[in-house]
Amino acid sequence: MESRLKPRIAYRNLPQRFLKARECLMAHFRPILNHYGLTDQQWRILRLLDEHDLLEPREICSLCQIHSASMAGVLARMEALALIQRSRVAGDQRRVVVRLAPKGDQLVREMAPLIDLQYQLIGDAIGVEIFDDLFHSLEAFIGAGHESVGHIELPSTMPAAKDTVASR
């Protein structure tokens, strides 16, 4: 495949690098998740509930970066597997909270030493300082939020191409 000598966009594709880095990292953890029959999403939820005890589905969506349209199905499957428990909030029957079920708690307890060991192996391989710097840089990037960044003004006219993604 041929590439352009001069890209049209000057900045490197940071979102693509984030995705690539995530996949590189998860390649080290997926064998553990697969051994225990878990998906990435299920593990993110179990780990989050282990850290927070009790959360509403909308909070899980936000903290785990799982789209709300997927959340109901994921939680239903996890409840059917007895990994989580859902219950109504006493003072407001419209609200639901999610917590680890005993089986989910036991699963996290069994997996935790393996996850920690895998993190240690990654740190040993790339250097603990680089690993820590990366974590702190990501936290700073996330903490800065998008409110402090200005936004460009979009053109008032549609692009010249008739078959744009937005018109499909």
Secondary structure, DSSP 8 states (H G I E B T S, - for coil): ----SS-SS-S--HHHHHHHHHHHHHHHHHHHHHHTT--HHHHHHHHHHHHHSEE-HHHHHHHHT--HHHHHHHHHHHHHTTSEEEEEETTEEEEEEEEE-HHHHHHHHHHHHHHHHHHHHHHHHH-HHHHHHHHHHHHHHHHHTTTTS------SS--S-SS-GGG-
